[in-house]
Amino acid sequence: MLHDEVLPALEKKGVNLVDYDELHSHEKDLLRLYFKSSLEPILTPLAVDPGHPFPYIGNLTSSIAVVIRDPYDDAMQFAIVSVPSGLNRWKSLAFTKSDKQKRNTFVSVEQIIINNLDLLFGGMDIKSAHVFRTTRNADVARNEEEADDLLEMITDEMRELRFAPFVRLEVDCEMPLEVVHRLTVELGLSDKDDVYSICGPMALGELDSLPVKHKLNSPLVYPPWTAKTHPRLQGADIFEVIRKGDILLHHPYHSFVTSTQHFVEAAANDPKVVAIKATLYRTSNDSPIISALAKAAESGKQVAVLVELKARFDEVRNMGFAQKLEDAGCNVAYGLVGLKTHCKCIMVVRKEDERLRTYVHIGTGNYNPHTASVYTDFGLLSCDPDLGMDITDLFKYLTGYHRQVAFRKLLVAPGTMRSEFIWLIEREITNAQGGKPASIIVKCNGLDDQVMVTKLYEASRAGVKIDCIVRGICRIRPGISNVSDNIRVVSILGRFLEHHRVFRFENGGKPEYYIGSADWMTRNLTLRVEVVTPVEDESLKKELQAMLDACLCDRRKAWEMGPDGRYQLLGVGTMRSPPRKHTPQAASPNLITAVETMGLHEGLMQTVAKRCRKAKMVKLRKKCGSTVKSRRQYDTS
């Protein structure tokens, strides 16, 4: 794809990634000056011989393996040059501001280094030099039961991870076999399947750092999208709005900043708020949520935060957040021994009319404004008393010694969530056998729990229609005769990362909907603290159904799994069999048409933008009177 599609498409837009060998001599001279001034001072040539052990190489770092001949005694030597991770990966050939013609022509830093190695190894003959990239194991074996201090244990683990075993080696496809062999031996890789030969640049994610987005447009880059403020939250007091009815937030279509973030910031600034409690699994470096919680504690509010220190790849960041919150006066817990706290919950306790009212946010995604702009997630804002008491009990379990076996409305793992989901599936089986409407829609990131898979097969055999919208790993095989005839599996890959978890059960014609943090994976149902909440407001049920309708009607970005486990893009080429037609139950014809024409994400973006614009106009008319014209009136006047 890189060589056949991406690079040719970039060239058509005037953006060129060139090989060093293609450059003119004067360009090479200028790059040599650049090497001397900006690269050579920070590079360290590292010999590998009996007096110089193989150097430390970090995780996901690029290095250059160099074979050198000493002309003095004709001896062959081996060396490593690490490519500093802080460097800009691409160097423009526009060496002056006036040199506009070469502004969008780039050469990689690795090639610049390779072609100037004679300056690092003076007096030596460079026989070969090739890039390689390493990956270390991110899994750690931990015994939390024996830990005296979870923070200290995680701190020690972070040190150990720097020296974790290597699990992958990527090498330039032109690297000599003897050099590849030496690297595998030095890195302790015994399986040839751990070595990947790459023709072209590695770490392709760094293509995003090319400063050329102003030159590109669709389909190379997506047009900008500005998330919209939820219609009910436009210029309104958030607590007053929640009291009038639950709010369903749909990110990134609805703005995270003006909804979830605003909920926490408003609570921190509100003198009537007496307590805030939150779980944090992942958030951003400059997290406004962290700042708001710290501010709330500093102003005298009771603030309790569970910061999950075991969130993979975010351990160090979360340790810093925990320290910042503690310094501000928050009560901080680090997680539960043996479990990861993965649920997304915030509760705010507010004093109103001489009584306390609890407001909650229960989400499917992290409290991270950055990922909220590219991940699809739902969040429920509510002041339902039962949900408030359930979340209160949950935090007693998370921060203290409290065993809660049953909750009023919430499904909580690792307690009863799996058994409650099984009961819901069994109810559909009973309804199907009794001739009542019976169907299940599961939307999640992964589905691998054997118990849940077996139960879905049983439901399929009983005649329950099942749609699984699963972005990632899925153990189910659909369309197998007498096993999964009634199961369809779809994965949607588009502009945004499909991240929300939604579960719908037909319930004999009275559908029930649930959203939350748990996938139907063994790790979620057994090894993590997860929360799934029912969505009971009828208007919000329709919103969820409309989204599910849109997912199941996508013919642009949806991939359907066949009985053999392979996926095929719907609507492209000849399908193995016609896709099962989905009849929309709540989505408007306009939304379905938009989704079928543009794809799920683009269709929802268009629909949400129209609704929010319409809501804004309605509020303006109410505020200013009938003098405010609609866009259509302006267009036709």
C-alpha positions, 0 to 999 in steps of 0.5 A: 500500500505504501509504494502502490498507493500512498507515495504515488498519491503524495507525489501527485500533490507535489509531496516527494519522499526521495532516496539520498542517491537521487539527490544532486551533488549540491544537495548532498553538500548542503545535507552534509553541512546539516549533518555536521551542525545538527546531527553529528553532535548528538550521535554516538558511534558504538563499537561492538567487540570484546572491549565494547559490549553490545549497547543498550537499545530501547523499545520502539527505537531505530538504529543503524547497523554498520559494518566497517573495514579497518584499512590498517589491518583489513579487519572487519568491525561491527558498530551501532549508531542509535537514531535519537528519538527526539529528531524530526524524522524528515528533512526538507530540501528547501534550505532557504526560505526562498527555495519554495520549489523543494519545500515539499521534498523530503529525505529521511534522517536515517538516510542522511546519517547513513550517507555521512557515516565517514564523519563518525568513523574517520579513516574507516571504510564503510562496507554496509549500513542498514536501519533496524528497529526493535520492540521490547516485551510490554508484558510484565509478570507481577505478583500484586498479592505480595506487594506492600505498596502498589506505587512502588511496585509499578515504579520498579516494573517501569525500570524493569521494562526498559530491559524487557526481552526483545520480541520483534526486530524489523530490518532493512530488506537489503541488510546482509543475512550475516548482519541480520543473524548477528542482530538476532543473536545479540538481541536474544531472538531465536524465532525467525518469525520475530524478524520482519524484513521491511522495504522502505521506511519503518515506523510509518506512523511518523509519516504524520509528522510531514509538515505538508497537510496544507498541501493535501486534501481528501482522500489523503487527509480528512477534512477538518471536523469541529465537534459540536456542543450537544443541543441541550448544553448550548448556553445552559447550566449543565446541572439544571439540564441534567435534572430535566432528563438524562443526556446521551453524549456521542463523541467525537460528534458531540464536543468532549470539551463542552460536555464531559470536561465542562461537567467536571470543571463546572463541578470544581467551580460550583460552591454548591458541590461538596464532593467529586469522585472519579476513575481515571484509566487514561488521559492526556498529558495536559489533562484539563480533567486532572486540573479541574479535580486538583482545583476542586480539592484545593477549594475545599471540596472532597475529591477522591480519584482512583488512578489506575497505575497498571494502564499499559503504556500509561504507567509513568504518566498516571504515576505523575497524575496521582502525585499531582492530585495528592499534592492538591489534597485529593484522596488518591487510590492506585487500583485494586490488587489483582484487577485493573480498574477500567470503568469510566465513572464520575460522580458529583455530589451537590447540595440543593434545597437542604438535600444532597443530589448525586450527578453521574457520568458513565462512559464507554471511553477514557476521560481524554480530550485528545482521543475523544476527538478520534474515538467514537464513544458514548457518555451518559449524564444523569441524576437518577437516584438509583445510578447515584447510589450504585456509583456511590457503592462502587466507589466504596468498593474501589477506595475502601473495604466494601463488598457489593454483590448486587447493584440496583441498575449497574452491571459490574465486573468482575462480580455479576456482569457476565451472569447478568449478560447470560441471563439477558441472552437466555431471555432472548432464547426463551422469547424466540422459542415462544414465538416472540420477537428476539434479537441481540445487537452487540457493539464492542471492541473485542469478543473472545470470551468463550462463555459468551461465544458459546451462549451466542451460538446457542441463541443463534440455534434457537432462532435469535437474530444476532448482529455483532459489530466488533472492531477488533478480535472476534472469536465468533464464526458467523454463517455456519450451518446449524451453529451460527446461521443467525449471526452476522459479524461486521467491523467498521474501519473509517475516519474514527476508531470505533470504541463504544460498547453498546448492547441491545436486547429485543426483550419481546418487543420492548428493547433494552439498551446498555452502554459501558466500558466492558467488551465481551472479552475474558479480561474485561469480564474477569480481570477488570473492574467494569461498569455497564449502565442501562439507558432507560430514557425512551428518546435516548434509546432511539438515539442509540438505535439510530446509531446501531441502524447506521452501523448495520446499513453502512456499505462504504466502511463496513467489513463483513466476516464470512464463515471462514473468518475472513472479512470482505468490504461490503458493497465492493466487488462480488460478495460471497453471499448477499449481506443480511439486509437491516431494516432501520428502526429509528434512524431517519431516511436522511441519515441512512442515505448519508451513511450509505453514500458517504460511510458511517462517520461522515453520515453521522458528522453531517447529521449531528452538525445539522441537528446542532445548528437547528437547535442553535437557531431555535434557541436564538429565535426564542431569545431574539424573537422572530427577527432571526432568519433561518439559513434557508430564509437567507438562502432564498431571500 
